[in-house]
Amino acid sequence: MAILKIIEVLASSKEGWEDATKNAVEQASKTVKNIRSVYVKEQSATVSDGKIKEYRVNVKITFEVQ
């Protein structure tokens, strides 16, 4: 039986929400092994002068504990 844990991660990108999600997984994988899935919990963005400046995501990353 596998034991799974979930961590919550905040990440951002100047490109888009998909890129912010990719950044979250890439950064988490530097210290967390056996990542199985990512769930986007929230999306937001910062706006300046009527334009989106930064995309942000709050994700839950599931990984298997060995």
N, CA, C and O atoms as a MOPAC input file, in Angstrom:
PM7 MOZYME 1SCF
protein

 N      0.83700 1    -1.17100 1     0.00000 1
 C      0.00000 1     0.00000 1     0.00000 1
 C      0.89200 1     1.24700 1     0.00000 1
 O      1.84800 1     1.33000 1     0.77100 1
 N      0.58200 1     2.18900 1    -0.84500 1
 C      1.36700 1     3.42600 1    -0.94700 1
 C      0.84600 1     4.46300 1     0.04400 1
 O     -0.35800 1     4.58800 1     0.26600 1
 N      1.77100 1     5.19200 1     0.62200 1
 C      1.43500 1     6.32000 1     1.50000 1
 C      1.66300 1     7.59400 1     0.69200 1
 O      2.75500 1     7.81400 1     0.16700 1
 N      0.63600 1     8.43000 1     0.59300 1
 C      0.72700 1     9.67600 1    -0.15800 1
 C      0.60900 1    10.86100 1     0.78500 1
 O     -0.13800 1    10.81900 1     1.76200 1
 N      1.35800 1    11.92300 1     0.48100 1
 C      1.28000 1    13.16400 1     1.24400 1
 C      0.97200 1    14.29000 1     0.28000 1
 O      1.22800 1    14.19000 1    -0.92000 1
 N      0.41800 1    15.36200 1     0.81800 1
 C      0.08000 1    16.53600 1     0.01300 1
 C      0.71600 1    17.76600 1     0.64000 1
 O      0.63300 1    17.97900 1     1.84900 1
 N      1.35400 1    18.57000 1    -0.20300 1
 C      1.86800 1    19.85900 1     0.23700 1
 C      1.19600 1    20.95000 1    -0.59000 1
 O      0.77700 1    20.71200 1    -1.72200 1
 N      1.10100 1    22.11700 1    -0.02900 1
 C      0.51700 1    23.24800 1    -0.73100 1
 C      1.64600 1    24.20100 1    -1.12100 1
 O      2.49400 1    24.53900 1    -0.29500 1
 N      1.65000 1    24.62800 1    -2.38000 1
 C      2.72900 1    25.46000 1    -2.91000 1
 C      2.13900 1    26.66100 1    -3.64100 1
 O      1.14700 1    26.53800 1    -4.36100 1
 N      2.75700 1    27.81800 1    -3.44900 1
 C      2.39700 1    29.02300 1    -4.18200 1
 C      3.47800 1    29.29400 1    -5.21600 1
 O      4.66500 1    29.18300 1    -4.91000 1
 N      3.08700 1    29.64600 1    -6.43600 1
 C      4.06500 1    29.93000 1    -7.48600 1
 C      3.52200 1    31.02000 1    -8.39400 1
 O      2.32600 1    31.31200 1    -8.40100 1
 N      4.43200 1    31.61600 1    -9.16300 1
 C      4.02300 1    32.69400 1   -10.06200 1
 C      4.77500 1    32.61700 1   -11.37400 1
 O      5.76100 1    31.89200 1   -11.50900 1
 N      4.28300 1    33.38800 1   -12.34700 1
 C      4.90100 1    33.45500 1   -13.66300 1
 C      4.46700 1    34.74400 1   -14.34500 1
 O      3.37700 1    35.25500 1   -14.08600 1
 N      5.30400 1    35.25500 1   -15.20000 1
 C      4.95100 1    36.41500 1   -16.02800 1
 C      4.22100 1    35.96000 1   -17.29200 1
 O      3.61600 1    36.77700 1   -17.98700 1
 N      4.27500 1    34.65000 1   -17.59600 1
 C      3.74100 1    34.11000 1   -18.84800 1
 C      2.27100 1    33.67000 1   -18.77400 1
 O      1.49500 1    33.94400 1   -19.68900 1
 N      1.88900 1    32.98700 1   -17.68200 1
 C      0.51700 1    32.49200 1   -17.58400 1
 C      0.35900 1    31.51400 1   -16.43000 1
 O      1.33400 1    31.14000 1   -15.77800 1
 N     -0.89300 1    31.10100 1   -16.18400 1
 C     -1.17700 1    30.18700 1   -15.07700 1
 C     -0.56400 1    28.80900 1   -15.30900 1
 O     -0.08800 1    28.16800 1   -14.37300 1
 N     -0.57900 1    28.36200 1   -16.55100 1
 C      0.01200 1    27.05600 1   -16.85700 1
 C      1.51100 1    27.07100 1   -16.54000 1
 O      2.04200 1    26.11600 1   -15.97200 1
 N      2.17700 1    28.14700 1   -16.90700 1
 C      3.60600 1    28.27100 1   -16.62600 1
 C      3.86300 1    28.37200 1   -15.11800 1
 O      4.85000 1    27.82900 1   -14.62200 1
 N      2.99000 1    29.05800 1   -14.39600 1
 C      3.12300 1    29.15300 1   -12.93900 1
 C      2.98200 1    27.76800 1   -12.30500 1
 O      3.70600 1    27.44000 1   -11.36500 1
 N      2.06000 1    26.96000 1   -12.81100 1
 C      1.87800 1    25.60000 1   -12.31100 1
 C      3.12600 1    24.76100 1   -12.58600 1
 O      3.58100 1    24.00500 1   -11.72700 1
 N      3.66700 1    24.90600 1   -13.78900 1
 C      4.89300 1    24.18700 1   -14.13500 1
 C      6.03700 1    24.60800 1   -13.21800 1
 O      6.82800 1    23.77000 1   -12.78500 1
 N      6.12800 1    25.90100 1   -12.92100 1
 C      7.16600 1    26.39300 1   -12.00700 1
 C      7.01700 1    25.77800 1   -10.61900 1
 O      8.01200 1    25.41800 1    -9.99000 1
 N      5.78100 1    25.65600 1   -10.13900 1
 C      5.53600 1    25.06500 1    -8.82000 1
 C      6.04400 1    23.62800 1    -8.76100 1
 O      6.70400 1    23.23600 1    -7.79900 1
 N      5.73700 1    22.84900 1    -9.79000 1
 C      6.15700 1    21.44300 1    -9.82200 1
 C      7.67900 1    21.34500 1    -9.95500 1
 O      8.30900 1    20.53200 1    -9.27800 1
 N      8.26500 1    22.16100 1   -10.81400 1
 C      9.71700 1    22.11400 1   -11.00400 1
 C     10.46700 1    22.48100 1    -9.72200 1
 O     11.46400 1    21.84400 1    -9.38100 1
 N      9.99100 1    23.50100 1    -9.01800 1
 C     10.65500 1    23.90400 1    -7.78000 1
 C     10.46500 1    22.84700 1    -6.69000 1
 O     11.41100 1    22.51600 1    -5.97500 1
 N      9.24500 1    22.31900 1    -6.56300 1
 C      8.97900 1    21.29800 1    -5.54400 1
 C      9.80300 1    20.04200 1    -5.80200 1
 O     10.26500 1    19.40000 1    -4.85800 1
 N      9.99100 1    19.68800 1    -7.07200 1
 C     10.70800 1    18.44700 1    -7.39100 1
 C     12.19500 1    18.52200 1    -7.04600 1
 O     12.87900 1    17.49800 1    -7.05600 1
 N     12.70000 1    19.70500 1    -6.74500 1
 C     14.10000 1    19.82700 1    -6.32700 1
 C     14.32300 1    19.21700 1    -4.94500 1
 O     15.42300 1    18.75500 1    -4.64200 1
 N     13.27900 1    19.21100 1    -4.10000 1
 C     13.42400 1    18.65900 1    -2.74900 1
 C     12.43300 1    17.53800 1    -2.45100 1
 O     12.62500 1    16.78800 1    -1.49300 1
 N     11.39100 1    17.41400 1    -3.24400 1
 C     10.36600 1    16.38800 1    -3.02100 1
 C     10.45200 1    15.36500 1    -4.14800 1
 O     10.38500 1    15.72300 1    -5.32300 1
 N     10.60000 1    14.11500 1    -3.79500 1
 C     10.69200 1    13.04400 1    -4.79100 1
 C      9.34200 1    12.33400 1    -4.93200 1
 O      8.47500 1    12.44200 1    -4.06500 1
 N      9.18400 1    11.62000 1    -6.02000 1
 C      7.99800 1    10.78600 1    -6.28300 1
 C      6.71000 1    11.59200 1    -6.38500 1
 O      5.67200 1    11.15700 1    -5.88500 1
 N      6.75800 1    12.75900 1    -7.02400 1
 C      5.54200 1    13.55800 1    -7.22300 1
 C      4.62500 1    12.80500 1    -8.17000 1
 O      5.04500 1    12.34000 1    -9.23000 1
 N      3.37300 1    12.69200 1    -7.76900 1
 C      2.38500 1    11.93600 1    -8.54900 1
 C      1.38000 1    12.82500 1    -9.27600 1
 O      0.95700 1    12.49800 1   -10.38500 1
 N      0.99100 1    13.95500 1    -8.66000 1
 C     -0.01700 1    14.80000 1    -9.30000 1
 C      0.03500 1    16.21900 1    -8.74200 1
 O      0.62900 1    16.48300 1    -7.69600 1
 N     -0.60800 1    17.11700 1    -9.47700 1
 C     -0.73200 1    18.50300 1    -9.03400 1
 C     -2.18500 1    18.93300 1    -9.26400 1
 O     -2.77000 1    18.65900 1   -10.31200 1
 N     -2.74500 1    19.60300 1    -8.27800 1
 C     -4.12000 1    20.09100 1    -8.33000 1
 C     -4.08100 1    21.60800 1    -8.15800 1
 O     -3.58200 1    22.10500 1    -7.14900 1
 N     -4.60500 1    22.34300 1    -9.13800 1
 C     -4.63300 1    23.79900 1    -9.04000 1
 C     -5.84000 1    24.19200 1    -8.19600 1
 O     -6.99000 1    24.01600 1    -8.59900 1
 N     -5.54600 1    24.72600 1    -7.01900 1
 C     -6.58300 1    25.09200 1    -6.06300 1
 C     -7.13200 1    26.49600 1    -6.34900 1
 O     -8.34400 1    26.71100 1    -6.33800 1
 N     -6.22400 1    27.44800 1    -6.60400 1
 C     -6.63800 1    28.83100 1    -6.86300 1
 C     -5.75400 1    29.45600 1    -7.92700 1
 O     -4.58600 1    29.09900 1    -8.07600 1
 N     -6.33200 1    30.39400 1    -8.66200 1
 C     -5.58900 1    31.18200 1    -9.62700 1
 C     -5.87700 1    32.65200 1    -9.34300 1
 O     -7.00000 1    33.02200 1    -9.00300 1
 N     -4.84500 1    33.48400 1    -9.48700 1
 C     -5.03400 1    34.92600 1    -9.33400 1
 C     -3.98200 1    35.62600 1   -10.17900 1
 O     -3.09300 1    34.98600 1   -10.74000 1
 N     -4.09300 1    36.94200 1   -10.26200 1
 C     -3.12300 1    37.70700 1   -11.03900 1
 C     -3.00300 1    39.10400 1   -10.44700 1
 O     -3.94000 1    39.62500 1    -9.84300 1
 N     -1.82500 1    39.69800 1   -10.63400 1
 C     -1.65400 1    41.09000 1   -10.24500 1
 C     -1.80700 1    41.94000 1   -11.50600 1
 O     -1.39700 1    41.54500 1   -12.59700 1
 N     -2.40300 1    43.10500 1   -11.32700 1
 C     -2.69400 1    43.98100 1   -12.45600 1
 C     -2.10900 1    45.35700 1   -12.19400 1
 O     -2.18500 1    45.88200 1   -11.08300 1
 N     -1.52200 1    45.93400 1   -13.24200 1
 C     -0.99300 1    47.28800 1   -13.16600 1
 C     -1.26400 1    47.97800 1   -14.50300 1
 O     -1.00300 1    47.40900 1   -15.56300 1
 N     -1.77700 1    49.17500 1   -14.45100 1
 C     -2.09800 1    49.94900 1   -15.66400 1
 C     -3.00200 1    49.17500 1   -16.61700 1
 O     -2.84600 1    49.26000 1   -17.83500 1
 N     -3.94300 1    48.42400 1   -16.06300 1
 C     -4.89800 1    47.68800 1   -16.87800 1
 C     -4.35200 1    46.44600 1   -17.54800 1
 O     -5.01900 1    45.87000 1   -18.40800 1
 N     -3.13800 1    46.01200 1   -17.17300 1
 C     -2.53900 1    44.81600 1   -17.77300 1
 C     -2.09600 1    43.84700 1   -16.68500 1
 O     -1.67100 1    44.25300 1   -15.60400 1
 N     -2.20500 1    42.55700 1   -16.99600 1
 C     -1.75100 1    41.54000 1   -16.05000 1
 C     -0.22700 1    41.55000 1   -16.01300 1
 O      0.43500 1    41.44500 1   -17.04600 1
 N      0.31200 1    41.67700 1   -14.81900 1
 C      1.76100 1    41.70900 1   -14.63200 1
 C      2.31500 1    40.36100 1   -14.17900 1
 O      3.43100 1    39.99100 1   -14.54300 1
 N      1.52800 1    39.62000 1   -13.37800 1
 C      2.01100 1    38.34700 1   -12.85400 1
 C      0.83500 1    37.41300 1   -12.60500 1
 O     -0.17500 1    37.80700 1   -12.02100 1
 N      0.97900 1    36.17600 1   -13.05300 1
 C     -0.01000 1    35.12900 1   -12.82500 1
 C      0.41800 1    34.32800 1   -11.61200 1
 O      1.59600 1    34.00600 1   -11.45800 1
 N     -0.53600 1    34.00400 1   -10.74900 1
 C     -0.21300 1    33.25600 1    -9.52700 1
 C     -1.13300 1    32.05400 1    -9.38500 1
 O     -2.30600 1    32.09500 1    -9.75500 1
 N     -0.56700 1    30.98100 1    -8.83800 1
 C     -1.35900 1    29.77900 1    -8.55500 1
 C     -1.05900 1    29.27200 1    -7.15400 1
 O      0.05100 1    29.42000 1    -6.64200 1
 N     -2.05100 1    28.68600 1    -6.56200 1
 C     -1.93200 1    27.97000 1    -5.29900 1
 C     -2.25500 1    26.52300 1    -5.65900 1
 O     -3.38300 1    26.21400 1    -6.04300 1
 N     -1.26500 1    25.63300 1    -5.53700 1
 C     -1.47200 1    24.24500 1    -5.96700 1
 C     -1.24500 1    23.28000 1    -4.82100 1
 O     -0.54900 1    23.58600 1    -3.85300 1
 N     -1.84700 1    22.10700 1    -4.95000 1
 C     -1.59600 1    21.00500 1    -4.03900 1
 C     -0.82600 1    19.95200 1    -4.82300 1
 O     -1.26700 1    19.49900 1    -5.87900 1
 N      0.32600 1    19.57100 1    -4.29300 1
 C      1.17300 1    18.57800 1    -4.94000 1
 C      1.14500 1    17.29500 1    -4.11700 1
 O      1.43000 1    17.30300 1    -2.91900 1
 N      0.79700 1    16.19400 1    -4.78100 1
 C      0.72600 1    14.89500 1    -4.11200 1
 C      1.96900 1    14.09000 1    -4.46800 1
 O      2.36800 1    14.00800 1    -5.63000 1
 N      2.57000 1    13.49600 1    -3.43600 1
 C      3.75000 1    12.67200 1    -3.66600 1
 C      3.69900 1    11.42000 1    -2.79600 1
 O      3.04900 1    11.39100 1    -1.75100 1
 N      4.40700 1    10.38200 1    -3.25700 1
 C      4.44400 1     9.10400 1    -2.54400 1
 C      5.60600 1     9.10000 1    -1.57500 1
 O      6.72500 1     9.47800 1    -1.92200 1
 N      5.32700 1     8.66600 1    -0.35400 1
 C      6.36000 1     8.55100 1     0.67100 1
 C      6.92500 1     7.13600 1     0.59400 1
 O      6.17400 1     6.16100 1     0.56900 1
 N      8.23800 1     7.03100 1     0.55500 1
 C      8.88700 1     5.71300 1     0.45800 1
 C      9.09300 1     5.11500 1     1.82900 1
 O      9.62400 1     4.01100 1     1.94800 1

